[in-house]
Amino acid sequence: MNITQPAADLLHGLLRRVRAPQGVVIRLVPQSASLSLQTDIARPDDWVFDRGGKPVLVVDRQVEAAFSDMTLDIRTTDDRVSLVLASGP
């Protein structure tokens, strides 16, 4: 799994906006037929994605393996920015 710089920047901005305490990151979590984002802390077996040396996203290694050929990116439509998971690096 990969994450683009714009997606990492967006996640970093979200953490700043909610004034997340030190060590709190965003976790990508599978839910039935979709994925969701939750605040959490990194666990020893997580895949960690950094922005400027600071963790912004963590993914369980099993989840990362299932999405190893995907890239988390942003999509901008009109006045809205969304995170999207797309095929390829």
PyMOL CGO cylinders between C-alpha atoms (Angstrom):
from pymol import cmd
from pymol.cgo import CYLINDER

trace = [
    CYLINDER, 0.00, 0.00, 0.00, 1.20, 3.47, -0.84, 0.3, 1, 1, 1, 1, 1, 1,
    CYLINDER, 1.20, 3.47, -0.84, 0.09, 6.94, 0.20, 0.3, 1, 1, 1, 1, 1, 1,
    CYLINDER, 0.09, 6.94, 0.20, 0.58, 10.07, -1.88, 0.3, 1, 1, 1, 1, 1, 1,
    CYLINDER, 0.58, 10.07, -1.88, 2.01, 13.25, -0.41, 0.3, 1, 1, 1, 1, 1, 1,
    CYLINDER, 2.01, 13.25, -0.41, -1.31, 15.11, -0.86, 0.3, 1, 1, 1, 1, 1, 1,
    CYLINDER, -1.31, 15.11, -0.86, -3.13, 12.34, 1.05, 0.3, 1, 1, 1, 1, 1, 1,
    CYLINDER, -3.13, 12.34, 1.05, -0.51, 12.44, 3.84, 0.3, 1, 1, 1, 1, 1, 1,
    CYLINDER, -0.51, 12.44, 3.84, -0.85, 16.24, 3.97, 0.3, 1, 1, 1, 1, 1, 1,
    CYLINDER, -0.85, 16.24, 3.97, -4.64, 15.94, 4.26, 0.3, 1, 1, 1, 1, 1, 1,
    CYLINDER, -4.64, 15.94, 4.26, -4.37, 13.43, 7.11, 0.3, 1, 1, 1, 1, 1, 1,
    CYLINDER, -4.37, 13.43, 7.11, -1.81, 15.62, 8.86, 0.3, 1, 1, 1, 1, 1, 1,
    CYLINDER, -1.81, 15.62, 8.86, -4.18, 18.56, 8.54, 0.3, 1, 1, 1, 1, 1, 1,
    CYLINDER, -4.18, 18.56, 8.54, -7.04, 16.53, 10.01, 0.3, 1, 1, 1, 1, 1, 1,
    CYLINDER, -7.04, 16.53, 10.01, -4.92, 15.58, 13.02, 0.3, 1, 1, 1, 1, 1, 1,
    CYLINDER, -4.92, 15.58, 13.02, -3.96, 19.22, 13.55, 0.3, 1, 1, 1, 1, 1, 1,
    CYLINDER, -3.96, 19.22, 13.55, -7.56, 20.40, 13.15, 0.3, 1, 1, 1, 1, 1, 1,
    CYLINDER, -7.56, 20.40, 13.15, -8.81, 18.05, 15.89, 0.3, 1, 1, 1, 1, 1, 1,
    CYLINDER, -8.81, 18.05, 15.89, -5.76, 18.89, 18.02, 0.3, 1, 1, 1, 1, 1, 1,
    CYLINDER, -5.76, 18.89, 18.02, -4.82, 15.24, 18.33, 0.3, 1, 1, 1, 1, 1, 1,
    CYLINDER, -4.82, 15.24, 18.33, -2.46, 14.57, 21.23, 0.3, 1, 1, 1, 1, 1, 1,
    CYLINDER, -2.46, 14.57, 21.23, 1.12, 13.47, 20.54, 0.3, 1, 1, 1, 1, 1, 1,
    CYLINDER, 1.12, 13.47, 20.54, 1.17, 9.87, 19.33, 0.3, 1, 1, 1, 1, 1, 1,
    CYLINDER, 1.17, 9.87, 19.33, -2.40, 9.86, 18.04, 0.3, 1, 1, 1, 1, 1, 1,
    CYLINDER, -2.40, 9.86, 18.04, -2.68, 8.93, 14.36, 0.3, 1, 1, 1, 1, 1, 1,
    CYLINDER, -2.68, 8.93, 14.36, -5.37, 7.95, 11.89, 0.3, 1, 1, 1, 1, 1, 1,
    CYLINDER, -5.37, 7.95, 11.89, -6.01, 4.24, 11.38, 0.3, 1, 1, 1, 1, 1, 1,
    CYLINDER, -6.01, 4.24, 11.38, -7.47, 2.71, 8.22, 0.3, 1, 1, 1, 1, 1, 1,
    CYLINDER, -7.47, 2.71, 8.22, -10.01, 0.14, 9.44, 0.3, 1, 1, 1, 1, 1, 1,
    CYLINDER, -10.01, 0.14, 9.44, -11.96, -2.43, 7.40, 0.3, 1, 1, 1, 1, 1, 1,
    CYLINDER, -11.96, -2.43, 7.40, -15.71, -2.40, 7.99, 0.3, 1, 1, 1, 1, 1, 1,
    CYLINDER, -15.71, -2.40, 7.99, -17.92, -4.97, 6.25, 0.3, 1, 1, 1, 1, 1, 1,
    CYLINDER, -17.92, -4.97, 6.25, -17.73, -3.82, 2.60, 0.3, 1, 1, 1, 1, 1, 1,
    CYLINDER, -17.73, -3.82, 2.60, -15.77, -0.60, 3.07, 0.3, 1, 1, 1, 1, 1, 1,
    CYLINDER, -15.77, -0.60, 3.07, -12.92, 1.10, 4.92, 0.3, 1, 1, 1, 1, 1, 1,
    CYLINDER, -12.92, 1.10, 4.92, -13.16, 3.80, 7.55, 0.3, 1, 1, 1, 1, 1, 1,
    CYLINDER, -13.16, 3.80, 7.55, -10.77, 6.16, 9.30, 0.3, 1, 1, 1, 1, 1, 1,
    CYLINDER, -10.77, 6.16, 9.30, -10.45, 6.29, 13.09, 0.3, 1, 1, 1, 1, 1, 1,
    CYLINDER, -10.45, 6.29, 13.09, -8.06, 7.98, 15.47, 0.3, 1, 1, 1, 1, 1, 1,
    CYLINDER, -8.06, 7.98, 15.47, -5.84, 5.55, 17.33, 0.3, 1, 1, 1, 1, 1, 1,
    CYLINDER, -5.84, 5.55, 17.33, -2.24, 4.97, 18.37, 0.3, 1, 1, 1, 1, 1, 1,
    CYLINDER, -2.24, 4.97, 18.37, 0.32, 2.96, 16.44, 0.3, 1, 1, 1, 1, 1, 1,
    CYLINDER, 0.32, 2.96, 16.44, 0.75, -0.65, 17.53, 0.3, 1, 1, 1, 1, 1, 1,
    CYLINDER, 0.75, -0.65, 17.53, 3.99, -2.64, 17.27, 0.3, 1, 1, 1, 1, 1, 1,
    CYLINDER, 3.99, -2.64, 17.27, 2.87, -4.64, 14.22, 0.3, 1, 1, 1, 1, 1, 1,
    CYLINDER, 2.87, -4.64, 14.22, 1.36, -1.72, 12.26, 0.3, 1, 1, 1, 1, 1, 1,
    CYLINDER, 1.36, -1.72, 12.26, 2.47, -0.38, 8.92, 0.3, 1, 1, 1, 1, 1, 1,
    CYLINDER, 2.47, -0.38, 8.92, 3.17, 3.33, 9.61, 0.3, 1, 1, 1, 1, 1, 1,
    CYLINDER, 3.17, 3.33, 9.61, 3.02, 6.13, 7.03, 0.3, 1, 1, 1, 1, 1, 1,
    CYLINDER, 3.02, 6.13, 7.03, 4.83, 9.37, 7.87, 0.3, 1, 1, 1, 1, 1, 1,
    CYLINDER, 4.83, 9.37, 7.87, 4.57, 12.96, 6.76, 0.3, 1, 1, 1, 1, 1, 1,
    CYLINDER, 4.57, 12.96, 6.76, 7.69, 14.95, 7.48, 0.3, 1, 1, 1, 1, 1, 1,
    CYLINDER, 7.69, 14.95, 7.48, 8.90, 12.34, 9.95, 0.3, 1, 1, 1, 1, 1, 1,
    CYLINDER, 8.90, 12.34, 9.95, 5.63, 12.30, 11.92, 0.3, 1, 1, 1, 1, 1, 1,
    CYLINDER, 5.63, 12.30, 11.92, 3.25, 9.32, 11.69, 0.3, 1, 1, 1, 1, 1, 1,
    CYLINDER, 3.25, 9.32, 11.69, -0.12, 10.26, 10.16, 0.3, 1, 1, 1, 1, 1, 1,
    CYLINDER, -0.12, 10.26, 10.16, -1.62, 6.89, 9.15, 0.3, 1, 1, 1, 1, 1, 1,
    CYLINDER, -1.62, 6.89, 9.15, -1.35, 3.39, 10.52, 0.3, 1, 1, 1, 1, 1, 1,
    CYLINDER, -1.35, 3.39, 10.52, -2.61, 0.20, 8.95, 0.3, 1, 1, 1, 1, 1, 1,
    CYLINDER, -2.61, 0.20, 8.95, -2.65, -3.28, 10.40, 0.3, 1, 1, 1, 1, 1, 1,
    CYLINDER, -2.65, -3.28, 10.40, -0.17, -5.44, 8.45, 0.3, 1, 1, 1, 1, 1, 1,
    CYLINDER, -0.17, -5.44, 8.45, -2.92, -7.87, 7.38, 0.3, 1, 1, 1, 1, 1, 1,
    CYLINDER, -2.92, -7.87, 7.38, -4.98, -4.98, 6.02, 0.3, 1, 1, 1, 1, 1, 1,
    CYLINDER, -4.98, -4.98, 6.02, -1.89, -3.55, 4.32, 0.3, 1, 1, 1, 1, 1, 1,
    CYLINDER, -1.89, -3.55, 4.32, -1.19, -6.93, 2.70, 0.3, 1, 1, 1, 1, 1, 1,
    CYLINDER, -1.19, -6.93, 2.70, -4.75, -7.08, 1.35, 0.3, 1, 1, 1, 1, 1, 1,
    CYLINDER, -4.75, -7.08, 1.35, -4.31, -3.63, -0.22, 0.3, 1, 1, 1, 1, 1, 1,
    CYLINDER, -4.31, -3.63, -0.22, -0.63, -3.89, -1.15, 0.3, 1, 1, 1, 1, 1, 1,
    CYLINDER, -0.63, -3.89, -1.15, -1.24, -2.87, -4.77, 0.3, 1, 1, 1, 1, 1, 1,
    CYLINDER, -1.24, -2.87, -4.77, -3.37, 0.17, -3.83, 0.3, 1, 1, 1, 1, 1, 1,
    CYLINDER, -3.37, 0.17, -3.83, -2.57, 3.84, -3.28, 0.3, 1, 1, 1, 1, 1, 1,
    CYLINDER, -2.57, 3.84, -3.28, -4.35, 6.20, -0.91, 0.3, 1, 1, 1, 1, 1, 1,
    CYLINDER, -4.35, 6.20, -0.91, -4.75, 9.53, -2.68, 0.3, 1, 1, 1, 1, 1, 1,
    CYLINDER, -4.75, 9.53, -2.68, -7.09, 12.52, -2.76, 0.3, 1, 1, 1, 1, 1, 1,
    CYLINDER, -7.09, 12.52, -2.76, -9.83, 13.46, -5.19, 0.3, 1, 1, 1, 1, 1, 1,
    CYLINDER, -9.83, 13.46, -5.19, -11.05, 17.03, -5.48, 0.3, 1, 1, 1, 1, 1, 1,
    CYLINDER, -11.05, 17.03, -5.48, -14.55, 17.73, -6.79, 0.3, 1, 1, 1, 1, 1, 1,
    CYLINDER, -14.55, 17.73, -6.79, -15.99, 21.23, -6.75, 0.3, 1, 1, 1, 1, 1, 1,
    CYLINDER, -15.99, 21.23, -6.75, -15.32, 22.38, -3.18, 0.3, 1, 1, 1, 1, 1, 1,
    CYLINDER, -15.32, 22.38, -3.18, -14.79, 18.94, -1.62, 0.3, 1, 1, 1, 1, 1, 1,
    CYLINDER, -14.79, 18.94, -1.62, -11.66, 16.87, -1.06, 0.3, 1, 1, 1, 1, 1, 1,
    CYLINDER, -11.66, 16.87, -1.06, -11.99, 13.13, -0.45, 0.3, 1, 1, 1, 1, 1, 1,
    CYLINDER, -11.99, 13.13, -0.45, -9.59, 10.29, 0.20, 0.3, 1, 1, 1, 1, 1, 1,
    CYLINDER, -9.59, 10.29, 0.20, -9.70, 7.52, -2.38, 0.3, 1, 1, 1, 1, 1, 1,
    CYLINDER, -9.70, 7.52, -2.38, -8.03, 4.14, -2.61, 0.3, 1, 1, 1, 1, 1, 1,
    CYLINDER, -8.03, 4.14, -2.61, -6.96, 3.48, -6.19, 0.3, 1, 1, 1, 1, 1, 1,
    CYLINDER, -6.96, 3.48, -6.19, -5.17, 0.65, -7.97, 0.3, 1, 1, 1, 1, 1, 1,
    CYLINDER, -5.17, 0.65, -7.97, -1.45, 0.97, -8.56, 0.3, 1, 1, 1, 1, 1, 1,
    CYLINDER, -1.45, 0.97, -8.56, 1.44, 2.77, -6.91, 0.3, 1, 1, 1, 1, 1, 1,
]
cmd.load_cgo(trace, "trace")
